[in-house]
Amino acid sequence: MQAFVWNARFETGIAAVDEQHRHLVDIVNALGEALISGSATEGSLGATFNQLADYAQFHFAEEEALMQQTHMLETQASLHQQHHRQFAEQLTSMWSGRAEFQNPAEVLHGFLSSWLTFHILEEDQSMARQMEHIAHGMSPQKAHEQESALTQATDSASAILLAAMHKLYHVLALQNKGLAQANERLEERVAERTRELVQAEKMAAIGQLAAGVAHEINTPIGFVRSNIGTLRGYAEQLFALVDAWESAGVHLNPVPPALQTVRKATDLPYLREDLTALVQESQEGLDRVRNIVQSLRNFAHAESREMADVDLLLSLENTLTVAASQIAVRAEVVRHLTPMPLVPCVEGQINQVLMSLLLNAVQSIEDRGTITVRNGFDASGAWITIEDSGCGMPQAVRTRLFEPFFTTKAVGQGTGLGLSVAWDIVVNKHKGRIDVQSEPGQGSRFTLWLPIRHNQSLN
């Protein structure tokens, strides 16, 4: 497809520029043939397009270097460079969105041939004439003025046509740039909304699972607690009976042999002490299981998506309880906590943020270490700090930490969405912030800050 047929009319008189123009025309025509034939693969089409884009950038750089070397008027050179940049943006945008065109080959070639025609006949030939004047001793300003006078004296119909083409191209470039930006924003919103929906569904599923687990666990816990209470009562009765036999045995003379044998085989004081301790520890263990289940239910509570006044310390403790098994493998938790005002937030979302920060801290510790949690508040906001003794991060990682899908973990071990979602929840949904301090080998400190109302009182 000969979208552009080269002839002497397009020559500028600058050999290098004319040669580059002809090469651009050849690439444009090759791309047209590939698109029209329909036999080219996506890879070969992409390679040809990249060749066109790369060579166009090379050509633009060469032209701009020539304008600089000949000291062409700065305003003219800047306008020329601006048109180069607009072409590159427009070309990339149209190529990316070619699937949306009914006839992509015609659209692309119509744009390319029209732009090259205008660029060569209007801008590059004008550039060449000004360069020639300057080379013969004329000042850049005078060369520009003479070129303007020549343009005005040129056939008015041609001048009007070229001016109209320039305006049309400029409007088209702005329109397509706006469409591309709108499409990017739409894609970002779709991706963000998708993450929100997935996360909401995940938290709802966790909530349903927690409720089911709680029901299944609380039922046996209930009768085990009841049985242990009964066992404690039976043990007390048995020890009372033993005490009575002991007391009666003192007055028996001689003591019956059977009683003597049993008494010698039994360490009664130890049995009395240990049985009492075992019953007490069993009750405490059941209480702990019940608290863990309640913490899981509180953590996964996602029914409400509305702001409410929340005790962040309780949220932190619930999250620490839920994550306890994962934390215990690598770290000890050190608490430096103080009472603080209630904070307006969506509790389930903040629980999710705290969990992401805690798990991030755990995963940064290679062997054994500590995770220190602190909190505080002032008139404007409340904060929770989670600090680890892990490996720390270089600047290159810190700057990308909250980017979607960015992760330093091996493939299959992390999605790179945890901290990105946490950032979205805190910054976009709660108007708060997450501050990060970290150096390689010195651990990391994440501070979650949320705004609070000024008239809050301590609990």
Buried (B, 14 or more C-beta within 10 A) or exposed (E): BEBBEBEEEBBBEBEEBBEBBEBBBBBBBBBBBBBBEEEBEEEEBEEBBEBBBEBBEEBBEBBBEBBEEBEBBEEBBEEBBEBBEBBBBBBEBBBEBBEEEEEBBBBBBEBBBBBBBBBBBBBBBBBBBBBBBBEEEBEBEBBBEBBEEEBEEEEEEEBEEBEEBBEEBEEBBEEBBEEBEEBEEEEEEEEBEEBBEEBBEEBBEBBEEBBEBBEEBEEEBEEBBEEBEEBBEEBBEEBEEBEEEEEEBEEEEEEEEEBEEEBEEEEEEEBBEEBBEEBEEBBEEBEEBBEBBBBBBBBBBBEEEEEEEBBBBEBBBBBBBBBEEBBEEBBEBEEEBEEBBBBBBBBBBBBBBBBBBBBBBBBBBEEEBBBBBBBBBEEEBBBBBBBBBBBBBEEEBBEEBBEBEBBBEEEEEBEBBBBBBBBBBBEEBBEBBBEBBBEEEEBBBBBBBBBBEEEBEEE
